[in-house]
């Protein structure tokens, strides 16, 4: 049998288990990639809902139960972001990196449920957490407060005038306290303000027809962050905002990034055939790196989701 040449790429490496454990652990650690860990808050279900009426704390209307936050939660703060793949390969790989991902963000009341790498992961506090932001920062341990290096917020939470939120994130008292917290996070290197891409398609785009946004349940709901607008939307000539007015006096590096959930799909109902042909000819560019220093690469959006320009039959559907 012919021996493989020196330039032939290996498909297996049977000698790996024979390597010294120190070398194997070093290799496993080199596989780690930064994650965007989105926190959520809630319960895991109770049998007797009537007994919980007194456990609701409402930040919205007094009669709107859908707008209330259940503080008597068994689950507390958690995430659905997947743990690093290396933790699922083998016992050897898991043991090599487990100490880098301690369970975080709990208290005497709420259990610690989220594995988080302070050195490379980004903690994303999205809109689903906006009503319990004071509670979250209030339960952070000293190690967590001084360990987090990358923090992200949904930028729309700061300029929202929704009546149900009662300006909880944009009020002067809240911003003053939040600034105080940020300035006391000693290791914090950067705050990212996330611009969710689905927010751009709420209304008709003049001259381009109606974009419809929907989610595909076959894909995960995890969010990825990007420095530039993907090539599929270059023709719309949009630009990310340069800053966030409400946090411009924070003494920390800030920038606005694009947030795109893996399960988001777009359907275009164009105004005319010329626009449709132009849209179909779009080349999809690989998204930019989020951070050169961290080497935070993301896979191509199209390899993880379906972006469809849909025409039903031979008819072109126009917006109503």
Secondary structure, 3 states (H helix, E strand, C coil): CCCCCCCCCCCCCCCHHHCCHHHHHHHHHHCCCCCEEEEEEECCCCCCHHHHHHHEEECCCCCCHHHEEECCCCCEEEECCCCCCHHHHCHHHHHHHHHHCEEECCCCCCCCCEEECCCCCEEEECHHHHHHHHHHHHHCCHHHHHHCCEEEEEHHHCCCCCCCCCCCCCCHHHHHHHHHHHHCCCCCCEEEEEEEHHHHHCCCECCCEEEEEEECCCCCCCEEEECCCCHHHHHHCCCCCCCCHHHCCCCCCEEEEEEEECCEEEEEECCCHHHHHHHHCCCCCCCCCCCCCCCCCCCCHHHHCCCCCCCCCCCCCCCC
